[in-house]
């Protein structure tokens, strides 16, 4: 029963993205279960430790459901400024309550974590574990979906999230030549005139917390998608701190530089500092039985990579067409029953071990990658 809410939301979201109709019996049954669990969760009963993930995925599902019904001319509610998708009453109420929950449950550092208690949540009550980039990236997806359902995030909140994300990013990194998608197709680019970015990634928890945390592809992709979502929500908004968009652009391009420098679709890449892991840190991890060259969570990483680069509109990482190469790997590794199972479980560097692969979750992540399912912003987010 653990995480049934989140897994059902992820599976229903995946079915909709893969073309199942909104009135498909499996989709309808999934939505019925989610509606019931939403009410239980928001009342404080049946709370799952992964509520940030579960509620964010639920909100993403509501948004996609509304988009599909609106596009088909079958919106059950009236389309208004506060209900732009014409959601029916329960879905509109759910979107509003989940969005507001996400707004009030940020940690003191501005990011998100595993909630230890839900009802009457307060930042000052000590009910939250330490913030991490995994919960945060899903919360940002939920907040973005909420705004597309008619909700709003205040400028001050967006500024606080932006500052927290920029603080969580590495402060140093190797310089990497920027390769735009246009440059990736050209043979005559002069390296001497190219823009150079610093490869600065993200770890599960901020390195500034004093905890030894490797920088990984999954967390860097999650940090990148979060920065892009913040930019999508702040650009052209009045009252935003001057210079914030430029600082977001720097964090965005430096994240892309890290993913380019450590490019890999066959595994979730891991690094430390500018890409080298100190011997003392390596010995610490290897003494625990961790494999240092992969952070595990492969399917989770591929979906994070897809989100970041589809939202950013980025086809190439360096000379690599990340989608073509990732799709080929997934198609080649699909099981006979149609599923995917992330077999790389040893090597969850700095994270817990001993969890069995979950073919449902890994299959959803793999299908979402193949579908290039993530939202595309209305205007380009990568600065020229």
KELUMMAR-925609 format. One record per residue (C-alpha): residue number from 1; residue in three letters; x, y, z. Coordinates in Angstrom, 3 decimals. Example, Ala and Ser with C-alpha at 12.3 -4.5 7.8 and 13.67 -1.06 7.14 Angstrom:
# KELUMMAR-925609
<node 1, "ala", <12.300, -4.500, 7.800>>;
<node 2, "ser", <13.670, -1.060, 7.140>>;
//
This chain:
# KELUMMAR-925609
<node 1, "unk", <0.000, 0.000, 0.000>>;
<node 2, "unk", <3.016, 2.274, 0.331>>;
<node 3, "unk", <2.893, 5.230, -2.106>>;
<node 4, "unk", <-0.249, 3.956, -3.857>>;
<node 5, "unk", <-1.480, 7.534, -4.301>>;
<node 6, "unk", <1.700, 8.656, -6.041>>;
<node 7, "unk", <2.059, 5.517, -8.136>>;
<node 8, "unk", <-1.539, 5.692, -9.294>>;
<node 9, "unk", <-1.134, 9.366, -10.211>>;
<node 10, "unk", <2.043, 8.575, -12.153>>;
<node 11, "unk", <0.408, 5.648, -13.969>>;
<node 12, "unk", <-2.722, 7.649, -14.842>>;
<node 13, "unk", <-0.615, 10.573, -16.063>>;
<node 14, "unk", <1.413, 8.177, -18.218>>;
<node 15, "unk", <-1.684, 6.546, -19.719>>;
<node 16, "unk", <-3.080, 9.944, -20.709>>;
<node 17, "unk", <0.241, 11.007, -22.235>>;
<node 18, "unk", <0.403, 7.738, -24.177>>;
<node 19, "unk", <-2.945, 8.367, -25.839>>;
<node 20, "unk", <-5.517, 6.663, -23.633>>;
<node 21, "unk", <-8.850, 8.508, -23.816>>;
<node 22, "unk", <-10.105, 10.448, -20.814>>;
<node 23, "unk", <-13.092, 8.069, -20.636>>;
<node 24, "unk", <-10.965, 4.929, -20.870>>;
<node 25, "unk", <-12.143, 2.579, -18.067>>;
<node 26, "unk", <-8.640, 2.271, -16.580>>;
<node 27, "unk", <-8.169, 6.069, -16.609>>;
<node 28, "unk", <-11.610, 6.589, -15.071>>;
<node 29, "unk", <-10.897, 4.069, -12.318>>;
<node 30, "unk", <-7.511, 5.688, -11.663>>;
<node 31, "unk", <-9.115, 9.123, -11.373>>;
<node 32, "unk", <-11.758, 7.756, -9.007>>;
<node 33, "unk", <-9.055, 6.364, -6.727>>;
<node 34, "unk", <-7.042, 9.610, -6.889>>;
<node 35, "unk", <-10.092, 11.694, -6.028>>;
<node 36, "unk", <-10.734, 9.593, -2.940>>;
<node 37, "unk", <-7.090, 9.605, -1.838>>;
<node 38, "unk", <-6.843, 13.365, -2.377>>;
<node 39, "unk", <-9.676, 13.930, 0.088>>;
<node 40, "unk", <-8.133, 11.539, 2.625>>;
<node 41, "unk", <-4.687, 13.104, 2.264>>;
<node 42, "unk", <-5.817, 16.714, 2.527>>;
<node 43, "unk", <-7.776, 15.865, 5.683>>;
<node 44, "unk", <-4.575, 14.514, 7.245>>;
<node 45, "unk", <-5.673, 10.867, 7.091>>;
<node 46, "unk", <-3.806, 8.273, 5.081>>;
<node 47, "unk", <-0.817, 10.599, 4.721>>;
<node 48, "unk", <2.046, 9.112, 2.739>>;
<node 49, "unk", <5.625, 10.154, 3.372>>;
<node 50, "unk", <5.849, 10.994, -0.318>>;
<node 51, "unk", <2.939, 13.460, -0.228>>;
<node 52, "unk", <4.940, 16.124, -2.087>>;
<node 53, "unk", <5.467, 13.710, -4.996>>;
<node 54, "unk", <1.948, 12.272, -4.853>>;
<node 55, "unk", <0.095, 15.578, -4.735>>;
<node 56, "unk", <2.299, 17.140, -7.415>>;
<node 57, "unk", <1.727, 14.203, -9.768>>;
<node 58, "unk", <-1.987, 14.371, -9.000>>;
<node 59, "unk", <-2.031, 18.060, -9.940>>;
<node 60, "unk", <-0.132, 17.305, -13.161>>;
<node 61, "unk", <-2.758, 14.655, -13.957>>;
<node 62, "unk", <-5.615, 17.112, -13.363>>;
<node 63, "unk", <-3.960, 19.630, -15.681>>;
<node 64, "unk", <-3.432, 17.096, -18.481>>;
<node 65, "unk", <-6.988, 15.792, -18.074>>;
<node 66, "unk", <-8.291, 19.346, -18.441>>;
<node 67, "unk", <-6.108, 20.048, -21.467>>;
<node 68, "unk", <-7.288, 16.895, -23.229>>;
<node 69, "unk", <-10.965, 17.534, -22.551>>;
<node 70, "unk", <-10.697, 21.183, -23.576>>;
<node 71, "unk", <-8.939, 20.276, -26.837>>;
<node 72, "unk", <-11.687, 17.741, -27.597>>;
<node 73, "unk", <-14.400, 20.341, -26.963>>;
<node 74, "unk", <-15.572, 18.310, -23.996>>;
<node 75, "unk", <-14.693, 20.559, -21.044>>;
<node 76, "unk", <-17.239, 19.741, -18.296>>;
<node 77, "unk", <-17.090, 23.197, -16.688>>;
<node 78, "unk", <-17.347, 26.753, -17.928>>;
<node 79, "unk", <-14.083, 28.231, -19.210>>;
<node 80, "unk", <-13.276, 31.406, -17.288>>;
<node 81, "unk", <-10.185, 33.359, -16.332>>;
<node 82, "unk", <-10.022, 31.515, -13.014>>;
<node 83, "unk", <-10.844, 28.173, -14.634>>;
<node 84, "unk", <-9.074, 28.339, -18.032>>;
<node 85, "unk", <-9.429, 24.608, -18.691>>;
<node 86, "unk", <-13.107, 24.372, -17.805>>;
<node 87, "unk", <-12.424, 21.814, -15.074>>;
<node 88, "unk", <-15.396, 20.212, -13.345>>;
<node 89, "unk", <-16.017, 21.312, -9.772>>;
<node 90, "unk", <-14.141, 18.522, -7.954>>;
<node 91, "unk", <-11.080, 18.852, -10.207>>;
<node 92, "unk", <-11.019, 22.630, -9.825>>;
<node 93, "unk", <-11.300, 22.295, -6.049>>;
<node 94, "unk", <-8.537, 19.678, -6.014>>;
<node 95, "unk", <-6.224, 21.833, -8.125>>;
<node 96, "unk", <-6.775, 24.807, -5.837>>;
<node 97, "unk", <-6.254, 22.866, -2.598>>;
<node 98, "unk", <-3.119, 21.043, -3.793>>;
<node 99, "unk", <-1.601, 24.208, -5.248>>;
<node 100, "unk", <-2.170, 26.078, -1.995>>;
<node 101, "unk", <-0.735, 23.172, -0.013>>;
<node 102, "unk", <2.412, 23.323, -2.116>>;
<node 103, "unk", <2.684, 27.064, -1.545>>;
<node 104, "unk", <2.514, 26.770, 2.225>>;
<node 105, "unk", <4.710, 23.714, 2.706>>;
<node 106, "unk", <8.028, 24.977, 1.431>>;
<node 107, "unk", <10.838, 24.493, 3.931>>;
<node 108, "unk", <12.566, 27.354, 5.660>>;
<node 109, "unk", <15.250, 27.331, 2.980>>;
<node 110, "unk", <12.617, 27.812, 0.267>>;
<node 111, "unk", <12.700, 24.266, -1.112>>;
<node 112, "unk", <10.706, 21.060, -0.505>>;
<node 113, "unk", <11.069, 17.854, 1.486>>;
<node 114, "unk", <9.194, 14.849, 2.855>>;
<node 115, "unk", <6.406, 16.108, 5.109>>;
<node 116, "unk", <6.148, 14.445, 8.491>>;
<node 117, "unk", <2.714, 15.837, 9.111>>;
<node 118, "unk", <0.104, 17.331, 6.811>>;
<node 119, "unk", <-2.932, 18.799, 8.561>>;
<node 120, "unk", <-2.351, 22.343, 9.796>>;
<node 121, "unk", <1.150, 22.372, 8.361>>;
<node 122, "unk", <3.460, 25.106, 9.582>>;
<node 123, "unk", <7.016, 25.883, 8.509>>;
<node 124, "unk", <7.906, 26.728, 12.092>>;
<node 125, "unk", <6.608, 23.557, 13.678>>;
<node 126, "unk", <9.547, 21.335, 12.785>>;
<node 127, "unk", <7.370, 18.927, 10.827>>;
<node 128, "unk", <9.615, 18.797, 7.775>>;
<node 129, "unk", <12.700, 16.803, 6.945>>;
<node 130, "unk", <15.681, 18.486, 5.281>>;
<node 131, "unk", <14.892, 19.868, 1.838>>;
<node 132, "unk", <16.118, 18.000, -1.224>>;
<node 133, "unk", <16.177, 18.514, -4.984>>;
<node 134, "unk", <14.053, 15.424, -5.675>>;
<node 135, "unk", <10.976, 16.612, -3.767>>;
<node 136, "unk", <11.631, 20.133, -5.020>>;
<node 137, "unk", <11.638, 19.277, -8.723>>;
<node 138, "unk", <8.266, 17.544, -8.433>>;
<node 139, "unk", <6.818, 20.370, -6.351>>;
<node 140, "unk", <7.868, 22.815, -9.082>>;
<node 141, "unk", <6.109, 20.685, -11.698>>;
<node 142, "unk", <3.014, 20.733, -9.494>>;
<node 143, "unk", <3.136, 24.500, -9.003>>;
<node 144, "unk", <3.488, 25.027, -12.750>>;
<node 145, "unk", <0.548, 22.718, -13.461>>;
<node 146, "unk", <-1.467, 24.643, -10.863>>;
<node 147, "unk", <-0.843, 27.965, -12.590>>;
<node 148, "unk", <-2.085, 26.445, -15.852>>;
<node 149, "unk", <-5.254, 25.404, -14.011>>;
<node 150, "unk", <-5.841, 29.043, -12.990>>;
<node 151, "unk", <-3.848, 29.373, -9.760>>;
<node 152, "unk", <-1.216, 32.020, -9.067>>;
<node 153, "unk", <2.195, 32.174, -7.409>>;
<node 154, "unk", <3.159, 35.531, -5.930>>;
<node 155, "unk", <6.314, 37.257, -7.140>>;
<node 156, "unk", <7.938, 37.113, -3.696>>;
<node 157, "unk", <7.441, 33.352, -3.491>>;
<node 158, "unk", <8.991, 32.838, -6.908>>;
<node 159, "unk", <11.957, 35.010, -5.954>>;
<node 160, "unk", <12.493, 32.990, -2.760>>;
<node 161, "unk", <12.393, 29.686, -4.657>>;
<node 162, "unk", <14.776, 31.064, -7.276>>;
<node 163, "unk", <17.260, 32.186, -4.631>>;
<node 164, "unk", <17.087, 28.795, -2.894>>;
<node 165, "unk", <17.712, 26.923, -6.146>>;
<node 166, "unk", <20.617, 29.151, -7.149>>;
<node 167, "unk", <22.136, 28.708, -3.682>>;
<node 168, "unk", <21.800, 24.910, -3.938>>;
<node 169, "unk", <23.754, 24.803, -7.203>>;
<node 170, "unk", <27.492, 24.159, -7.138>>;
<node 171, "unk", <29.570, 27.311, -6.825>>;
<node 172, "unk", <32.494, 26.073, -8.937>>;
<node 173, "unk", <32.934, 24.005, -12.046>>;
<node 174, "unk", <34.988, 23.439, -15.165>>;
<node 175, "unk", <34.524, 25.749, -18.110>>;
<node 176, "unk", <32.718, 24.097, -21.012>>;
<node 177, "unk", <32.163, 25.527, -24.480>>;
<node 178, "unk", <28.489, 26.244, -25.052>>;
<node 179, "unk", <27.008, 24.351, -27.982>>;
<node 180, "unk", <23.610, 25.621, -29.044>>;
<node 181, "unk", <21.341, 23.394, -31.109>>;
<node 182, "unk", <22.252, 25.553, -34.129>>;
<node 183, "unk", <25.985, 25.102, -33.461>>;
<node 184, "unk", <25.597, 21.320, -33.068>>;
<node 185, "unk", <24.688, 21.091, -36.768>>;
<node 186, "unk", <27.574, 23.289, -37.963>>;
<node 187, "unk", <31.171, 22.397, -38.773>>;
<node 188, "unk", <32.546, 25.947, -38.890>>;
<node 189, "unk", <32.095, 27.117, -35.280>>;
<node 190, "unk", <35.214, 28.925, -34.080>>;
<node 191, "unk", <35.999, 27.674, -30.532>>;
<node 192, "unk", <37.837, 30.916, -29.803>>;
<node 193, "unk", <34.638, 32.947, -30.130>>;
<node 194, "unk", <32.270, 30.497, -28.430>>;
<node 195, "unk", <30.574, 31.275, -25.125>>;
<node 196, "unk", <31.930, 29.254, -22.208>>;
<node 197, "unk", <29.783, 28.141, -19.265>>;
<node 198, "unk", <30.833, 26.628, -15.949>>;
<node 199, "unk", <29.707, 23.047, -15.389>>;
<node 200, "unk", <27.835, 23.480, -12.108>>;
<node 201, "unk", <25.387, 20.772, -11.107>>;
<node 202, "unk", <23.095, 19.851, -8.233>>;
<node 203, "unk", <23.195, 17.211, -5.536>>;
<node 204, "unk", <20.297, 15.547, -3.717>>;
<node 205, "unk", <20.844, 17.941, -0.833>>;
<node 206, "unk", <22.662, 21.238, -1.098>>;
<node 207, "unk", <26.422, 21.009, -0.713>>;
<node 208, "unk", <26.152, 24.142, 1.431>>;
<node 209, "unk", <24.563, 22.009, 4.177>>;
<node 210, "unk", <27.962, 20.481, 4.896>>;
<node 211, "unk", <26.859, 16.961, 3.922>>;
<node 212, "unk", <28.994, 14.996, 1.457>>;
<node 213, "unk", <26.656, 14.639, -1.491>>;
<node 214, "unk", <27.768, 13.723, -5.005>>;
<node 215, "unk", <26.442, 15.762, -7.896>>;
<node 216, "unk", <24.326, 13.538, -10.162>>;
<node 217, "unk", <22.697, 13.711, -13.541>>;
<node 218, "unk", <19.218, 13.178, -12.083>>;
<node 219, "unk", <19.550, 15.991, -9.550>>;
<node 220, "unk", <21.179, 18.348, -12.065>>;
<node 221, "unk", <18.408, 17.699, -14.573>>;
<node 222, "unk", <15.868, 18.250, -11.789>>;
<node 223, "unk", <17.554, 21.489, -10.767>>;
<node 224, "unk", <17.624, 22.596, -14.399>>;
<node 225, "unk", <13.914, 21.925, -14.939>>;
<node 226, "unk", <13.117, 23.782, -11.701>>;
<node 227, "unk", <15.146, 26.822, -12.798>>;
<node 228, "unk", <13.386, 26.775, -16.171>>;
<node 229, "unk", <9.950, 26.594, -14.537>>;
<node 230, "unk", <10.774, 29.525, -12.263>>;
<node 231, "unk", <11.918, 31.496, -15.306>>;
<node 232, "unk", <8.715, 30.612, -17.165>>;
<node 233, "unk", <6.705, 31.972, -14.232>>;
<node 234, "unk", <8.730, 35.159, -13.624>>;
<node 235, "unk", <9.607, 36.428, -17.078>>;
<node 236, "unk", <7.466, 39.376, -18.117>>;
<node 237, "unk", <6.037, 39.599, -14.582>>;
<node 238, "unk", <5.973, 42.976, -12.869>>;
<node 239, "unk", <7.613, 43.388, -9.474>>;
<node 240, "unk", <10.369, 40.812, -10.060>>;
<node 241, "unk", <13.829, 41.655, -8.732>>;
<node 242, "unk", <15.971, 43.289, -11.377>>;
<node 243, "unk", <18.632, 40.932, -12.645>>;
<node 244, "unk", <16.923, 37.747, -11.435>>;
<node 245, "unk", <16.199, 36.445, -14.949>>;
<node 246, "unk", <19.858, 36.954, -15.914>>;
<node 247, "unk", <20.976, 34.992, -12.850>>;
<node 248, "unk", <18.505, 32.238, -13.682>>;
<node 249, "unk", <19.930, 32.126, -17.211>>;
<node 250, "unk", <23.421, 31.692, -15.782>>;
<node 251, "unk", <22.260, 28.811, -13.574>>;
<node 252, "unk", <20.389, 27.257, -16.501>>;
<node 253, "unk", <23.321, 27.311, -18.922>>;
<node 254, "unk", <25.750, 26.115, -16.245>>;
<node 255, "unk", <23.435, 23.159, -15.518>>;
<node 256, "unk", <23.387, 22.330, -19.235>>;
<node 257, "unk", <27.191, 22.539, -19.218>>;
<node 258, "unk", <27.345, 19.956, -16.398>>;
<node 259, "unk", <24.999, 17.583, -18.259>>;
<node 260, "unk", <27.090, 18.074, -21.412>>;
<node 261, "unk", <30.395, 17.452, -19.636>>;
<node 262, "unk", <29.041, 14.292, -17.952>>;
<node 263, "unk", <26.796, 13.246, -20.836>>;
<node 264, "unk", <25.487, 9.705, -20.470>>;
<node 265, "unk", <22.117, 8.123, -21.222>>;
<node 266, "unk", <23.229, 4.595, -20.300>>;
<node 267, "unk", <23.457, 5.460, -16.594>>;
<node 268, "unk", <22.771, 8.266, -14.136>>;
<node 269, "unk", <26.167, 10.049, -14.148>>;
<node 270, "unk", <27.793, 11.125, -10.912>>;
<node 271, "unk", <30.518, 13.625, -10.127>>;
<node 272, "unk", <31.833, 15.738, -7.325>>;
<node 273, "unk", <33.068, 19.306, -7.567>>;
<node 274, "unk", <34.065, 19.916, -11.165>>;
<node 275, "unk", <33.661, 16.259, -12.050>>;
<node 276, "unk", <36.373, 14.580, -9.987>>;
<node 277, "unk", <35.666, 12.769, -6.740>>;
<node 278, "unk", <38.274, 13.217, -3.989>>;
<node 279, "unk", <39.998, 9.972, -2.978>>;
<node 280, "unk", <38.793, 10.307, 0.621>>;
<node 281, "unk", <35.181, 10.628, -0.549>>;
<node 282, "unk", <35.577, 7.724, -2.951>>;
<node 283, "unk", <36.930, 5.493, -0.177>>;
<node 284, "unk", <34.033, 6.513, 2.083>>;
<node 285, "unk", <31.450, 5.439, -0.478>>;
<node 286, "unk", <33.250, 2.272, -1.540>>;
<node 287, "unk", <33.580, 1.187, 2.107>>;
<node 288, "unk", <29.768, 1.172, 2.223>>;
<node 289, "unk", <29.585, -0.928, -0.937>>;
<node 290, "unk", <28.521, 1.887, -3.272>>;
<node 291, "unk", <29.621, 1.955, -6.897>>;
<node 292, "unk", <30.995, 5.396, -7.514>>;
<node 293, "unk", <30.556, 5.715, -11.270>>;
<node 294, "unk", <26.775, 5.524, -11.258>>;
<node 295, "unk", <24.161, 6.961, -8.953>>;
<node 296, "unk", <21.553, 4.344, -9.919>>;
<node 297, "unk", <17.947, 5.470, -10.449>>;
<node 298, "unk", <18.411, 5.202, -14.211>>;
<node 299, "unk", <14.783, 5.477, -15.377>>;
<node 300, "unk", <14.175, 8.296, -12.873>>;
<node 301, "unk", <17.190, 10.095, -14.377>>;
<node 302, "unk", <16.011, 9.668, -17.968>>;
<node 303, "unk", <12.613, 11.183, -17.171>>;
<node 304, "unk", <14.331, 14.067, -15.340>>;
<node 305, "unk", <16.560, 14.620, -18.380>>;
<node 306, "unk", <13.564, 14.586, -20.708>>;
<node 307, "unk", <11.707, 17.120, -18.571>>;
<node 308, "unk", <14.603, 19.550, -18.383>>;
<node 309, "unk", <15.515, 19.449, -22.061>>;
<node 310, "unk", <11.970, 19.415, -23.453>>;
<node 311, "unk", <10.973, 22.336, -21.217>>;
<node 312, "unk", <14.159, 24.120, -22.268>>;
<node 313, "unk", <13.688, 23.248, -25.939>>;
<node 314, "unk", <17.179, 21.702, -26.138>>;
<node 315, "unk", <17.708, 18.954, -28.708>>;
<node 316, "unk", <21.449, 18.449, -28.335>>;
<node 317, "unk", <23.881, 18.135, -25.438>>;
<node 318, "unk", <27.147, 18.925, -27.142>>;
<node 319, "unk", <27.073, 16.830, -30.302>>;
<node 320, "unk", <24.680, 14.268, -28.804>>;
<node 321, "unk", <21.031, 13.992, -29.778>>;
<node 322, "unk", <19.991, 12.934, -26.270>>;
<node 323, "unk", <16.505, 11.786, -27.270>>;
<node 324, "unk", <17.575, 9.560, -30.179>>;
<node 325, "unk", <20.299, 7.934, -28.083>>;
<node 326, "unk", <18.116, 7.521, -24.990>>;
<node 327, "unk", <15.176, 6.153, -26.972>>;
<node 328, "unk", <17.397, 3.598, -28.709>>;
<node 329, "unk", <18.687, 2.406, -25.341>>;
<node 330, "unk", <15.176, 2.090, -23.885>>;
<node 331, "unk", <13.772, 0.250, -26.889>>;
<node 332, "unk", <16.683, -2.176, -26.749>>;
<node 333, "unk", <16.215, -2.827, -23.016>>;
<node 334, "unk", <12.425, -3.281, -22.910>>;
<node 335, "unk", <11.347, -6.581, -21.356>>;
<node 336, "unk", <9.291, -9.156, -23.240>>;
<node 337, "unk", <6.171, -8.192, -21.255>>;
<node 338, "unk", <6.523, -4.547, -22.345>>;
<node 339, "unk", <7.877, -3.242, -19.048>>;
<node 340, "unk", <11.150, -1.722, -17.950>>;
<node 341, "unk", <12.938, -2.578, -14.737>>;
<node 342, "unk", <15.814, -0.416, -13.550>>;
<node 343, "unk", <18.377, -3.089, -12.668>>;
<node 344, "unk", <21.004, -0.595, -11.486>>;
<node 345, "unk", <20.302, -0.516, -7.779>>;
<node 346, "unk", <23.772, -0.923, -6.339>>;
<node 347, "unk", <25.436, 2.458, -6.496>>;
<node 348, "unk", <22.825, 4.782, -5.014>>;
<node 349, "unk", <25.621, 7.009, -3.885>>;
<node 350, "unk", <24.800, 8.798, -0.638>>;
<node 351, "unk", <21.231, 7.470, -0.658>>;
<node 352, "unk", <19.513, 4.508, 0.936>>;
<node 353, "unk", <19.900, 1.030, -0.496>>;
<node 354, "unk", <17.950, -2.178, -0.361>>;
<node 355, "unk", <14.830, -1.148, -2.320>>;
<node 356, "unk", <13.707, -3.503, -5.042>>;
<node 357, "unk", <13.263, -2.214, -8.591>>;
<node 358, "unk", <9.684, -1.159, -9.263>>;
<node 359, "unk", <8.677, -2.079, -12.821>>;
<node 360, "unk", <5.523, 0.071, -12.651>>;
<node 361, "unk", <7.421, 3.258, -11.792>>;
<node 362, "unk", <10.344, 2.493, -14.117>>;
<node 363, "unk", <7.958, 1.708, -16.983>>;
<node 364, "unk", <6.112, 5.000, -16.464>>;
<node 365, "unk", <9.360, 6.979, -16.428>>;
<node 366, "unk", <10.548, 5.192, -19.577>>;
<node 367, "unk", <7.285, 5.811, -21.450>>;
<node 368, "unk", <7.227, 9.481, -20.426>>;
<node 369, "unk", <10.752, 9.821, -21.821>>;
<node 370, "unk", <9.767, 8.145, -25.084>>;
<node 371, "unk", <6.651, 10.317, -25.386>>;
<node 372, "unk", <8.641, 13.520, -24.690>>;
<node 373, "unk", <5.677, 14.189, -22.461>>;
<node 374, "unk", <6.740, 17.328, -20.599>>;
<node 375, "unk", <5.059, 20.687, -20.984>>;
<node 376, "unk", <6.464, 23.074, -23.537>>;
<node 377, "unk", <6.396, 26.743, -22.512>>;
<node 378, "unk", <4.612, 29.291, -24.669>>;
<node 379, "unk", <7.840, 31.208, -25.342>>;
<node 380, "unk", <11.492, 30.037, -25.527>>;
<node 381, "unk", <13.274, 29.841, -22.168>>;
<node 382, "unk", <16.898, 29.447, -23.265>>;
<node 383, "unk", <18.525, 32.875, -23.665>>;
<node 384, "unk", <20.465, 33.332, -26.880>>;
//
